């Protein structure tokens, strides 16, 4: 059976989420900021037209924001995560084979739908998502995942396609590929694109026609796979189940400088709790805990940073044990007299729960009451919201938490922030 993929990509996703609950923002310039309101991480089309670049520090475009009355929002991850789930649940109505690629992208297998007009089917999917969630999307359709990405790029850039483009129906695919910069090809990052440009390869078509031997030598077998995909040979299958992570990092910059060990312990305990929850969600345990902290290297003040590693006696996903070992590391690293900007943890040596070597001295996490306790806490937090049940050592007020001075309400996940509709008679 001929393989056909669809790539569904939410347009300006963070901005679109804000617009769903604030229709006054439609056709208005809007930006969403990163953690601590530092940099621009999402832009409406109106802002892109003004020349605001992705990742630019917000202080560098203050004059532009004021001049053009740009609406500015802090990142609202609770809202964005829930809206993403709604989009993915909607997509699951159209095909049994779905790969959630990122918070705002998903690949669909359309191989069993070749009897349909795929462009019309794509428009039906697009319109349903807009109707059910309020989120606008673009859909690219192609015989490989890489060509579906190319088709999605074309669908976004060309209004005449009304957000859906099927590259398999185009009579001159090479003409399209010649219009795509090599840097825009899925799987070709910044370093590879610079290298390819230096060697005279500027477009997706030139990459497609490059010699296999040269590609394999300089871009490895992964690069050769991308080239084959551009040629219409499907080499990258749909991943319906995401592979387990081999390392889990949890870290954020503080909303204000932190100077005390007590506050650092609160932050580290919070980060461990988040990482451990992700660890358990993939039915894994960790063998090693890494802790790091650093001051702000951009400030003219005393600088210090450090990193410590602790190998656990028995791999575990039990949050209290992971917090205990992380705090041990933190205590060894901490030095008073510094203004810390950031701390974080990383869990590595990750194994399946079924692969843990039993120990005659130390009890295993796998069959224990600790596992049942963690499962119960995870279920409560999944049902009622993150941090419904949390550890006291992670702090209550959390004065160090990241700055989000322009955050919109959590419209869909918090009872006290549900939108209220008032009518008058």
PEWO-V936400 format. One record per residue. RES is the residue in three letters. D_FIRST is the distance of its C-alpha to the first C-alpha in Angstrom with 2 decimals. Layout:
((RES	D_FIRST) (RES	D_FIRST))
This chain:
((UNK	0.00) (UNK	3.79) (UNK	6.33) (UNK	9.31) (UNK	12.57) (UNK	15.83) (UNK	19.16) (UNK	22.02) (UNK	25.41) (UNK	28.71) (UNK	31.25) (UNK	34.41) (UNK	33.67) (UNK	37.12) (UNK	38.87) (UNK	36.67) (UNK	37.53) (UNK	41.20) (UNK	40.89) (UNK	39.38) (UNK	42.72) (UNK	44.92) (UNK	44.00) (UNK	47.02) (UNK	45.04) (UNK	42.68) (UNK	43.14) (UNK	45.64) (UNK	45.40) (UNK	44.32) (UNK	43.85) (UNK	43.06) (UNK	44.78) (UNK	43.93) (UNK	45.79) (UNK	49.54) (UNK	49.01) (UNK	48.85) (UNK	46.14) (UNK	43.88) (UNK	40.34) (UNK	39.07) (UNK	40.14) (UNK	39.76) (UNK	39.03) (UNK	42.75) (UNK	43.67) (UNK	41.24) (UNK	42.97) (UNK	46.26) (UNK	45.12) (UNK	45.01) (UNK	42.90) (UNK	40.68) (UNK	42.67) (UNK	46.06) (UNK	48.92) (UNK	50.03) (UNK	53.66) (UNK	52.83) (UNK	51.75) (UNK	54.43) (UNK	56.12) (UNK	52.88) (UNK	52.18) (UNK	55.69) (UNK	55.71) (UNK	52.47) (UNK	52.81) (UNK	49.53) (UNK	48.68) (UNK	48.27) (UNK	46.66) (UNK	46.41) (UNK	43.06) (UNK	42.50) (UNK	39.90) (UNK	40.34) (UNK	39.46) (UNK	36.54) (UNK	35.00) (UNK	35.30) (UNK	33.93) (UNK	30.90) (UNK	30.25) (UNK	30.58) (UNK	27.98) (UNK	25.48) (UNK	26.31) (UNK	25.65) (UNK	22.20) (UNK	21.36) (UNK	21.93) (UNK	18.88) (UNK	16.05) (UNK	16.27) (UNK	14.79) (UNK	17.59) (UNK	19.28) (UNK	22.89) (UNK	23.61) (UNK	27.24) (UNK	29.75) (UNK	28.52) (UNK	24.89) (UNK	21.60) (UNK	17.93) (UNK	15.51) (UNK	11.80) (UNK	10.90) (UNK	7.10) (UNK	8.14) (UNK	10.78) (UNK	9.64) (UNK	12.09) (UNK	14.78) (UNK	16.86) (UNK	15.80) (UNK	19.26) (UNK	21.00) (UNK	18.97) (UNK	19.92) (UNK	23.49) (UNK	23.53) (UNK	22.60) (UNK	25.22) (UNK	27.87) (UNK	27.41) (UNK	27.87) (UNK	30.93) (UNK	32.32) (UNK	31.87) (UNK	32.82) (UNK	34.50) (UNK	32.40) (UNK	31.03) (UNK	27.64) (UNK	25.63) (UNK	21.85) (UNK	19.82) (UNK	16.19) (UNK	14.29) (UNK	11.30) (UNK	13.25) (UNK	15.89) (UNK	18.64) (UNK	17.77) (UNK	17.49) (UNK	20.97) (UNK	22.17) (UNK	21.07) (UNK	22.91) (UNK	25.93) (UNK	26.00) (UNK	25.70) (UNK	28.69) (UNK	30.83) (UNK	30.53) (UNK	31.84) (UNK	30.72) (UNK	27.11) (UNK	28.52) (UNK	26.75) (UNK	23.12) (UNK	21.47) (UNK	17.99) (UNK	18.06) (UNK	14.96) (UNK	17.29) (UNK	20.19) (UNK	21.29) (UNK	23.13) (UNK	21.36) (UNK	23.94) (UNK	26.72) (UNK	25.41) (UNK	25.07) (UNK	28.60) (UNK	29.87) (UNK	28.59) (UNK	31.07) (UNK	29.84) (UNK	31.41) (UNK	28.97) (UNK	25.85) (UNK	24.39) (UNK	25.65) (UNK	28.53) (UNK	31.68) (UNK	35.20) (UNK	36.35) (UNK	33.43) (UNK	33.70) (UNK	37.42) (UNK	36.88) (UNK	34.35) (UNK	36.76) (UNK	39.54) (UNK	37.56) (UNK	36.88) (UNK	33.37) (UNK	33.55) (UNK	30.28) (UNK	26.55) (UNK	26.35) (UNK	29.04) (UNK	27.26) (UNK	24.02) (UNK	26.20) (UNK	28.30) (UNK	28.55) (UNK	26.41) (UNK	29.56) (UNK	31.49) (UNK	28.83) (UNK	28.47) (UNK	32.26) (UNK	33.01) (UNK	30.02) (UNK	28.94) (UNK	25.49) (UNK	24.56) (UNK	25.51) (UNK	23.55) (UNK	20.40) (UNK	21.26) (UNK	21.82) (UNK	18.46) (UNK	16.89) (UNK	19.15) (UNK	17.82) (UNK	14.26) (UNK	13.22) (UNK	12.03) (UNK	14.72) (UNK	15.83) (UNK	13.89) (UNK	14.86) (UNK	18.18) (UNK	18.73) (UNK	22.00) (UNK	24.26) (UNK	25.79) (UNK	29.52) (UNK	31.89) (UNK	34.06) (UNK	36.85) (UNK	37.93) (UNK	40.45) (UNK	42.55) (UNK	45.06) (UNK	46.64) (UNK	49.61) (UNK	52.63) (UNK	53.85) (UNK	57.28) (UNK	58.69) (UNK	59.13) (UNK	62.23) (UNK	62.63) (UNK	61.07) (UNK	60.81) (UNK	58.51) (UNK	56.38) (UNK	56.01) (UNK	54.88) (UNK	52.19) (UNK	50.98) (UNK	50.91) (UNK	48.82) (UNK	46.31) (UNK	46.17) (UNK	45.53) (UNK	42.51) (UNK	41.07) (UNK	41.72) (UNK	39.93) (UNK	36.77) (UNK	37.29) (UNK	37.49) (UNK	34.47) (UNK	32.29) (UNK	34.45) (UNK	36.05) (UNK	39.60) (UNK	41.26) (UNK	43.60) (UNK	45.19) (UNK	46.61) (UNK	47.37) (UNK	49.68) (UNK	50.63) (UNK	52.99) (UNK	54.27) (UNK	56.71) (UNK	56.06) (UNK	56.27) (UNK	56.73) (UNK	60.01) (UNK	63.36) (UNK	64.20) (UNK	64.16) (UNK	60.73) (UNK	59.24) (UNK	55.86) (UNK	54.90) (UNK	52.13) (UNK	52.39) (UNK	50.19) (UNK	50.71) (UNK	48.96) (UNK	48.95) (UNK	50.61) (UNK	47.64) (UNK	44.22) (UNK	44.12) (UNK	42.67) (UNK	46.00) (UNK	47.05) (UNK	50.86) (UNK	50.68) (UNK	48.51) (UNK	50.96) (UNK	53.87) (UNK	52.64) (UNK	51.65) (UNK	55.15) (UNK	56.72) (UNK	55.05) (UNK	55.99) (UNK	59.61) (UNK	59.87) (UNK	58.53) (UNK	60.30) (UNK	63.27) (UNK	65.47) (UNK	66.57) (UNK	63.14) (UNK	61.13) (UNK	57.58) (UNK	54.73) (UNK	51.72) (UNK	50.84) (UNK	47.67) (UNK	46.14) (UNK	43.19) (UNK	41.87) (UNK	40.47) (UNK	40.13) (UNK	37.56) (UNK	36.50) (UNK	34.78) (UNK	37.45) (UNK	36.63) (UNK	37.50) (UNK	41.05) (UNK	43.72) (UNK	46.42) (UNK	49.99) (UNK	53.20) (UNK	55.16) (UNK	52.92) (UNK	51.06) (UNK	47.26) (UNK	45.55) (UNK	42.76) (UNK	44.54) (UNK	47.37) (UNK	48.75) (UNK	47.96) (UNK	44.23) (UNK	44.87) (UNK	47.05) (UNK	44.43) (UNK	41.78) (UNK	44.25) (UNK	45.11) (UNK	41.48) (UNK	40.83) (UNK	43.95) (UNK	43.05) (UNK	39.49) (UNK	40.96) (UNK	44.01) (UNK	43.22) (UNK	43.57) (UNK	47.03) (UNK	48.06) (UNK	49.13) (UNK	50.06) (UNK	52.43) (UNK	55.98) (UNK	56.01) (UNK	53.35) (UNK	55.99) (UNK	56.62) (UNK	57.56) (UNK	55.61) (UNK	57.64) (UNK	55.62) (UNK	52.30) (UNK	50.54) (UNK	51.97) (UNK	50.12) (UNK	52.85) (UNK	50.61) (UNK	48.06) (UNK	47.03) (UNK	47.17) (UNK	44.48) (UNK	43.79) (UNK	41.13) (UNK	42.17) (UNK	45.98) (UNK	48.15) (UNK	51.01) (UNK	48.85) (UNK	46.99) (UNK	47.61) (UNK	50.46) (UNK	50.59) (UNK	54.15) (UNK	55.19) (UNK	58.60) (UNK	60.14))
